[in-house]
Amino acid sequence: MTTIAQNTIACESKRRLFVGCLASYNNGIIHGEWLNLSDYYDIDELQDKVNSILKSSPCDGDEYDIQDYEGFGDLLKGGMYPSLKEAWVIHETLLEVEKA
């Protein structure tokens, strides 16, 4: 019997998030970027990137949301709006499973 983590790893080994500016989204503008989590050393570095996305927003937004994601299988579907921390913890956990 395979686990959810094994199925997720088998489907996609790259985990990505589309992080966008919430104020832009609420004003009908898509302003964000796809971020490959494997490109970041830790959550602080990832948060810095998210902050730079917000800083470059045409709507001067100060809140982000994860508007889409890939490579997480069903693991991020628990809540309607997953948090950056939640996505990072799942990413790190799956990295550990991949190493095993």
HELIX and SHEET records of a PDB file:
HELIX    1   1 ILE A    4  CYS A   11  1                                   8    
HELIX    2   2 LEU A   22  ASN A   26  1                                   5    
HELIX    3   3 LEU A   37  ASP A   39  5                                   3    
HELIX    4   4 ILE A   43  LYS A   55  1                                  13    
HELIX    5   5 LEU A   84  LYS A   99  1                                  16    
SHEET    1   A 3 GLY A  32  ASN A  36  0                                        
SHEET    2   A 3 ARG A  16  CYS A  21 -1                                        
SHEET    3   A 3 TYR A  64  GLU A  70 -1                                        
END                                                                             
